Amino acid sequence: MAFPTKSRFNKPKQSAAGSRLYFLLLAAPVIAMCLGLAWGRYPVEITDILRILGSKLGFPVNDVSSGVLETVVLKVRLPRILAAMLIGGGLSVSGAAFQGLFRNPLVSPYILGVASGAGFGAALGIVIWNQPVMIQGCAFLFGITAVAAAWLMSRVYKSSGTMIIVLGGVIVGAFFQSLLSLVKYMADPDDKLPVIVYWLMGSLASISMKDLYTILLPMLISIVFLLLVRWRLNVLSFGDEEARTLGVEAGRLRVSVILGVTVITASAVSVSGIIGWVGLVVPHLARMLVGPDYMKLIPTSLALGACYLVFIDGLARNISAAEIPLGILTATVGAPFFAWLLARGKTGWA
């Protein structure tokens, strides 16, 4: 008599374990936010954080915290923690979407030149106006312009393939990078140049709730859109012909995803500067945990990216007396970790 194999007995248990892991990852950003609010040179207890947030949200709690404690939690740490969660999650979702769209595990949200365009726009805004609103506006505008130029280049060459779009992004990125170098060369070395260099390294040190409000709506709309079409990314990752046979219009979907990712990335770069490696490393970590299915991969990348950038921001605030730019830390942490992922050879790609 044939007996059921061990794998058949273990299958429901593995499925239940996978579900618990999936829901734990979705709850992780809330835990990361609380820990991020408590972590700093001015120590704050978790209970005090919950009382402060609860009182502001209208819950019947006995808030006995001091004014200094409220200032630290609500005005200093909360804006940058929320910004880190939004930017980290947005860049991670964008990287996961682009890796599936272009069927390339080495693609990041900056592949189409949005970082170079936004960097040039921000440098131009610093040199001409040096006002936060104008710097953010120029960075967003030129980031969108760079991606639009890469897309138009693919139209000029009458090719709908993804390779020509990526090549167009490389060309446009190099062009805006040269313009950025020109602006840095002409900038005042004692006044404007240090500001440009520091902005390009990425930081949330000067973020405020007003800055957060300016990017909240476009980023949330684009993230929700990517969440809604994530099942279509599964189909698109098999190629245009397979997607067409399954009733998915590959061309329109590709344009929509590129637009959504561009809005997320340009919005993030406009307020935080260029923070690399998040959109490249985090999606691979998510694949290790939940596999290549985009129904789970996109939400998991969102949760992990939010937690990751909160952790990096905590390091930036606490490991030295002077705050370290985020771009330096994400590269320092992300590059060895990505090398470790490649050495394992189990990234879960496709």
C-alpha positions as CSV (number, residue, x, y, z in Angstrom):
1,M,0.0,0.0,0.0
2,A,1.3,3.4,-0.9
3,F,1.6,6.0,1.8
4,P,1.5,9.7,1.4
5,T,5.0,11.3,1.2
6,K,6.5,13.5,3.8
7,S,6.2,16.6,1.6
8,R,2.4,16.1,1.3
9,F,2.1,16.0,5.0
10,N,4.2,19.1,5.4
11,K,2.5,21.2,2.7
12,P,-0.3,22.6,4.8
13,K,2.2,23.4,7.6
14,Q,4.4,25.2,5.2
15,S,1.5,27.2,3.8
16,A,0.4,28.2,7.3
17,A,4.0,29.3,8.1
18,G,4.2,31.3,4.9
19,S,0.9,33.1,5.8
20,R,2.2,33.9,9.3
21,L,5.4,35.3,7.8
22,Y,3.5,37.4,5.3
23,F,1.2,39.0,7.8
24,L,4.1,39.5,10.2
25,L,5.9,41.5,7.5
26,L,2.9,43.6,7.0
27,A,2.8,44.5,10.7
28,A,6.5,45.2,10.8
29,P,6.3,48.9,9.7
30,V,4.2,49.7,12.8
31,I,6.8,48.1,15.1
32,A,9.6,49.9,13.2
33,M,7.9,53.2,13.6
34,C,7.6,52.8,17.3
35,L,11.2,51.7,17.7
36,G,12.4,54.5,15.4
37,L,10.6,57.1,17.6
38,A,12.2,55.7,20.7
39,W,15.7,55.4,19.2
40,G,17.9,58.5,19.5
41,R,20.3,60.5,21.7
42,Y,17.3,61.7,23.7
43,P,15.8,58.4,25.0
44,V,12.1,58.0,24.9
45,E,10.1,55.1,26.4
46,I,7.7,53.1,24.2
47,T,4.9,53.7,26.7
48,D,5.5,57.5,26.5
49,I,5.4,57.3,22.7
50,L,2.1,55.4,22.7
51,R,0.6,57.9,25.2
52,I,1.7,60.9,23.1
53,L,0.4,59.4,19.9
54,G,-2.8,58.2,21.5
55,S,-3.6,61.6,23.0
56,K,-3.1,63.3,19.6
57,L,-5.4,60.7,17.9
58,G,-8.1,61.3,20.5
59,F,-7.8,58.1,22.5
60,P,-8.7,58.3,26.2
61,V,-5.2,58.0,27.5
62,N,-3.5,59.7,30.5
63,D,-0.8,61.8,28.7
64,V,1.6,63.1,31.4
65,S,4.5,63.7,29.0
66,S,6.5,66.9,29.1
67,G,6.6,69.5,26.4
68,V,10.2,68.6,25.5
69,L,9.2,65.0,25.1
70,E,6.3,65.9,22.8
71,T,8.6,68.2,20.7
72,V,11.1,65.4,20.3
73,V,8.5,62.8,19.3
74,L,6.0,64.8,17.2
75,K,8.1,67.6,15.6
76,V,11.6,66.1,15.3
77,R,11.4,62.3,14.9
78,L,7.8,61.7,13.6
79,P,8.2,63.6,10.3
80,R,11.4,61.9,9.3
81,I,10.2,58.4,10.5
82,L,7.1,58.8,8.4
83,A,9.1,60.1,5.4
84,A,11.6,57.2,5.8
85,M,8.7,54.7,5.7
86,L,7.0,56.3,2.7
87,I,10.3,56.8,0.7
88,G,11.7,53.4,1.6
89,G,8.5,51.6,0.8
90,G,8.0,53.5,-2.4
91,L,11.5,52.9,-3.7
92,S,11.3,49.2,-2.8
93,V,8.0,48.8,-4.6
94,S,9.3,50.7,-7.6
95,G,12.4,48.5,-7.8
96,A,10.3,45.3,-7.6
97,A,7.9,46.6,-10.3
98,F,10.8,47.6,-12.6
99,Q,12.6,44.3,-12.1
100,G,9.5,42.4,-13.2
101,L,8.7,44.9,-16.0
102,F,12.2,44.7,-17.6
103,R,12.7,41.1,-16.5
104,N,16.1,42.0,-15.1
105,P,17.1,41.5,-11.5
106,L,19.7,44.3,-11.6
107,V,17.3,47.0,-12.4
108,S,16.6,49.8,-9.9
109,P,14.1,52.7,-9.9
110,Y,16.8,55.0,-11.1
111,I,17.4,53.0,-14.3
112,L,15.6,55.5,-16.6
113,G,17.6,58.5,-15.5
114,V,15.2,60.0,-12.9
115,A,17.9,60.4,-10.3
116,S,20.3,62.3,-12.7
117,G,17.4,64.5,-13.9
118,A,16.2,65.2,-10.3
119,G,19.8,65.9,-9.2
120,F,20.3,68.4,-12.0
121,G,17.0,70.1,-11.2
122,A,17.8,70.3,-7.5
123,A,21.3,71.7,-8.2
124,L,19.8,74.3,-10.6
125,G,17.2,75.2,-7.9
126,I,20.0,75.6,-5.3
127,V,22.1,77.8,-7.6
128,I,19.3,80.1,-8.8
129,W,16.8,80.3,-5.9
130,N,18.1,78.3,-2.9
131,Q,14.6,77.9,-1.6
132,P,13.2,74.5,-0.5
133,V,10.0,74.8,-2.5
134,M,11.9,75.6,-5.7
135,I,14.6,73.0,-5.1
136,Q,11.9,70.3,-4.6
137,G,9.9,71.5,-7.6
138,C,12.8,71.6,-9.9
139,A,14.0,68.2,-8.8
140,F,10.5,66.7,-9.4
141,L,10.1,68.4,-12.8
142,F,13.5,67.4,-14.2
143,G,13.1,63.9,-12.8
144,I,9.9,63.5,-14.8
145,T,11.5,65.1,-17.8
146,A,14.4,62.7,-17.8
147,V,12.1,59.6,-17.9
148,A,9.9,61.2,-20.5
149,A,12.9,61.8,-22.7
150,A,14.0,58.2,-22.3
151,W,10.5,57.1,-23.3
152,L,10.4,59.4,-26.3
153,M,13.7,58.1,-27.4
154,S,12.3,54.6,-27.7
155,R,9.4,56.0,-29.7
156,V,11.8,57.8,-32.1
157,Y,13.6,54.5,-32.8
158,K,10.2,52.9,-33.3
159,S,10.9,50.1,-30.8
160,S,8.4,48.9,-28.1
161,G,10.9,46.6,-26.5
162,T,12.2,47.2,-23.0
163,M,15.9,47.1,-24.0
164,I,15.7,50.4,-26.0
165,I,13.9,52.1,-23.1
166,V,16.7,51.1,-20.7
167,L,19.3,52.2,-23.2
168,G,17.4,55.5,-23.6
169,G,17.5,55.9,-19.8
170,V,21.2,55.3,-19.7
171,I,21.8,58.0,-22.4
172,V,19.5,60.5,-20.7
173,G,21.0,59.8,-17.3
174,A,24.5,60.4,-18.7
175,F,23.4,63.7,-20.3
176,F,21.8,65.0,-17.1
177,Q,24.8,63.8,-15.1
178,S,27.0,66.0,-17.3
179,L,24.7,69.0,-16.8
180,L,24.9,68.4,-13.1
181,S,28.7,68.3,-13.2
182,L,28.6,71.6,-15.1
183,V,26.3,73.2,-12.5
184,K,28.6,72.0,-9.7
185,Y,31.6,73.4,-11.5
186,M,30.0,76.8,-11.9
187,A,28.5,76.9,-8.4
188,D,30.0,79.1,-5.6
189,P,32.5,76.7,-3.9
190,D,32.0,78.4,-0.5
191,D,28.2,78.7,-0.5
192,K,26.2,76.7,-3.1
193,L,28.6,73.8,-3.9
194,P,28.5,72.2,-0.4
195,V,24.7,72.4,-0.3
196,I,24.5,70.6,-3.7
197,V,27.0,67.9,-2.6
198,Y,25.2,67.2,0.6
199,W,21.8,67.1,-1.1
200,L,23.0,64.6,-3.6
201,M,24.1,62.2,-0.8
202,G,20.6,62.0,0.5
203,S,19.3,63.0,3.9
204,L,16.1,63.4,5.9
205,A,17.6,65.7,8.4
206,S,15.6,68.8,7.3
207,I,12.4,67.0,6.5
208,S,9.2,68.5,7.9
209,M,5.5,67.6,7.9
210,K,5.0,70.2,5.2
211,D,7.5,68.4,3.0
212,L,5.8,65.2,3.7
213,Y,2.4,66.6,2.7
214,T,3.7,67.7,-0.7
215,I,4.7,64.2,-1.7
216,L,2.1,62.1,0.3
217,L,-0.7,62.2,-2.3
218,P,1.2,61.5,-5.5
219,M,3.2,58.7,-3.8
220,L,0.3,57.1,-2.2
221,I,-1.8,57.1,-5.4
222,S,1.1,55.6,-7.4
223,I,1.8,52.9,-4.7
224,V,-1.8,51.9,-4.5
225,F,-1.9,51.7,-8.3
226,L,1.1,49.3,-8.3
227,L,-0.6,47.3,-5.6
228,L,-3.8,47.0,-7.7
229,V,-2.0,45.9,-10.8
230,R,0.5,43.5,-9.1
231,W,-1.2,40.4,-10.5
232,R,-0.7,41.8,-14.0
233,L,3.1,42.1,-13.3
234,N,3.1,38.3,-12.9
235,V,1.8,38.0,-16.4
236,L,4.0,40.7,-17.9
237,S,7.2,39.1,-16.5
238,F,6.6,36.2,-18.9
239,G,6.9,38.5,-21.9
240,D,4.7,40.5,-24.2
241,E,3.4,37.6,-26.3
242,E,2.4,35.5,-23.3
243,A,0.7,38.6,-21.7
244,R,-1.2,39.3,-24.9
245,T,-2.5,35.7,-25.0
246,L,-3.8,36.1,-21.4
247,G,-5.6,39.4,-22.3
248,V,-3.2,41.9,-20.8
249,E,-2.3,44.8,-23.0
250,A,1.5,44.9,-22.4
251,G,2.2,48.3,-24.0
252,R,-0.4,50.2,-21.9
253,L,0.5,48.4,-18.7
254,R,4.2,49.2,-19.3
255,V,3.5,52.9,-19.8
256,S,1.3,53.0,-16.6
257,V,3.9,51.2,-14.5
258,I,6.7,53.4,-15.7
259,L,4.6,56.5,-15.0
260,G,3.7,55.3,-11.5
261,V,7.3,54.4,-10.6
262,T,8.5,57.7,-12.0
263,V,6.1,59.7,-9.8
264,I,7.2,57.7,-6.8
265,T,10.9,58.0,-7.4
266,A,10.8,61.7,-8.5
267,S,8.7,62.6,-5.4
268,A,11.1,60.8,-3.1
269,V,14.2,62.3,-4.6
270,S,12.8,65.8,-4.6
271,V,12.6,65.8,-0.7
272,S,15.3,63.4,0.4
273,G,18.0,63.6,-2.3
274,I,19.4,60.4,-4.0
275,I,19.2,57.4,-1.7
276,G,20.6,54.4,-3.6
277,W,20.4,50.6,-3.2
278,V,17.0,50.5,-1.5
279,G,15.1,49.7,-4.7
280,L,17.7,47.2,-5.7
281,V,18.4,45.2,-2.5
282,V,15.0,45.1,-0.8
283,P,13.1,43.4,-3.6
284,H,15.7,40.6,-3.6
285,L,15.3,40.2,0.1
286,A,11.5,40.0,-0.3
287,R,11.9,37.3,-3.0
288,M,13.9,35.3,-0.5
289,L,11.1,35.4,2.0
290,V,7.9,35.1,-0.1
291,G,9.0,34.0,-3.6
292,P,8.6,35.7,-7.0
293,D,4.8,36.0,-6.9
294,Y,4.0,39.7,-7.3
295,M,0.8,39.3,-5.4
296,K,2.9,38.9,-2.3
297,L,6.2,40.4,-3.5
298,I,4.9,44.0,-3.9
299,P,3.3,44.3,-0.4
300,T,6.3,42.5,1.2
301,S,8.7,44.9,-0.6
302,L,6.7,47.8,0.6
303,A,6.9,46.6,4.3
304,L,10.6,45.7,4.2
305,G,11.5,48.9,2.4
306,A,9.8,51.0,5.0
307,C,11.5,49.1,7.9
308,Y,14.9,49.2,6.1
309,L,15.0,53.0,5.6
310,V,13.8,53.6,9.2
311,F,16.7,51.4,10.4
312,I,19.2,53.3,8.2
313,D,17.8,56.6,9.3
314,G,18.3,55.5,12.9
315,L,21.9,54.6,12.2
316,A,22.4,58.0,10.5
317,R,21.2,59.8,13.6
318,N,23.0,57.9,16.2
319,I,26.3,56.3,15.2
320,S,28.2,59.6,15.2
321,A,28.0,63.2,16.5
322,A,27.4,64.5,13.0
323,E,24.6,63.0,11.0
324,I,25.7,60.8,8.2
325,P,24.0,61.1,4.8
326,L,21.6,58.2,4.0
327,G,23.1,57.6,0.6
328,I,26.4,56.7,2.2
329,L,24.9,54.3,4.6
330,T,22.5,52.6,2.2
331,A,25.5,51.9,-0.1
332,T,27.7,50.8,2.8
333,V,25.1,48.4,4.1
334,G,23.4,47.5,0.8
335,A,26.5,46.6,-1.3
336,P,27.9,43.9,1.0
337,F,24.4,42.5,1.7
338,F,23.7,42.3,-2.1
339,A,27.0,40.5,-2.5
340,W,25.9,38.0,0.1
341,L,22.6,37.5,-1.6
342,L,24.4,36.8,-4.9
343,A,26.8,34.4,-3.1
344,R,23.9,32.4,-1.7
345,G,22.5,32.0,-5.2
346,K,19.0,31.8,-3.8
347,T,17.4,35.1,-4.5
348,G,14.1,33.6,-5.7
349,W,14.3,35.3,-9.0
350,A,11.5,34.0,-11.4
